[in-house]
Amino acid sequence: MPYLLAGDSVILKQDSIYYEHFYNELQPWKHYVPFKKDLSDLLEKIQWVKDHDAEAYARLQINEPKIRDGMERVELSHDHLFPCQCQRNEDKDEL
């Protein structure tokens, strides 16, 4: 999920008993769109995101990952040993 948070998409997160160390810093409707663990509201949440895509993205996106005290940003290498082919396509017919 940390990589998803740094990306440029709205995240939908299922309510779960499982816990990651960073979950205490995440807030529903700020960092992700929550949906019930029984999936009963999943289609409703997907439709809401589709209907409010630009608004949801603008409100939910994280522009910069949070850096904690003692941590520093490591810049990506520009030596092209491992070129990234992960540009986002503008076409959004995912569902």
Contacts in CASP RR format, 6 or more apart in sequence:
PFRMAT RR
TARGET T0000
AUTHOR 0000-0000-0000
METHOD contacts of the structure
MODEL  1
MPYLLAGDSVILKQDSIYYEHFYNELQPWKHYVPFKKDLSDLLEKIQWVK
DHDAEAYARLQINEPKIRDGMERVELSHDHLFPCQCQRNEDKDEL
1 11 0 8 1.000
1 13 0 8 1.000
1 20 0 8 1.000
1 22 0 8 1.000
2 22 0 8 1.000
2 65 0 8 1.000
4 11 0 8 1.000
5 11 0 8 1.000
5 31 0 8 1.000
5 62 0 8 1.000
5 65 0 8 1.000
6 62 0 8 1.000
6 65 0 8 1.000
7 61 0 8 1.000
7 62 0 8 1.000
8 57 0 8 1.000
8 61 0 8 1.000
8 88 0 8 1.000
9 57 0 8 1.000
9 88 0 8 1.000
10 32 0 8 1.000
10 33 0 8 1.000
10 49 0 8 1.000
10 53 0 8 1.000
10 56 0 8 1.000
10 57 0 8 1.000
10 60 0 8 1.000
10 61 0 8 1.000
11 31 0 8 1.000
11 32 0 8 1.000
11 33 0 8 1.000
11 60 0 8 1.000
12 32 0 8 1.000
12 33 0 8 1.000
12 34 0 8 1.000
12 35 0 8 1.000
12 42 0 8 1.000
12 45 0 8 1.000
12 46 0 8 1.000
12 49 0 8 1.000
13 26 0 8 1.000
13 28 0 8 1.000
13 32 0 8 1.000
13 33 0 8 1.000
13 34 0 8 1.000
13 35 0 8 1.000
14 34 0 8 1.000
14 35 0 8 1.000
14 36 0 8 1.000
14 37 0 8 1.000
14 39 0 8 1.000
15 34 0 8 1.000
15 35 0 8 1.000
15 36 0 8 1.000
15 37 0 8 1.000
16 37 0 8 1.000
17 37 0 8 1.000
25 66 0 8 1.000
26 32 0 8 1.000
28 34 0 8 1.000
29 59 0 8 1.000
29 60 0 8 1.000
30 59 0 8 1.000
30 60 0 8 1.000
31 60 0 8 1.000
31 62 0 8 1.000
32 60 0 8 1.000
33 45 0 8 1.000
33 48 0 8 1.000
33 49 0 8 1.000
33 56 0 8 1.000
33 60 0 8 1.000
34 45 0 8 1.000
35 41 0 8 1.000
35 42 0 8 1.000
35 45 0 8 1.000
36 42 0 8 1.000
46 95 0 8 1.000
48 56 0 8 1.000
49 56 0 8 1.000
50 95 0 8 1.000
53 92 0 8 1.000
67 73 0 8 1.000
END
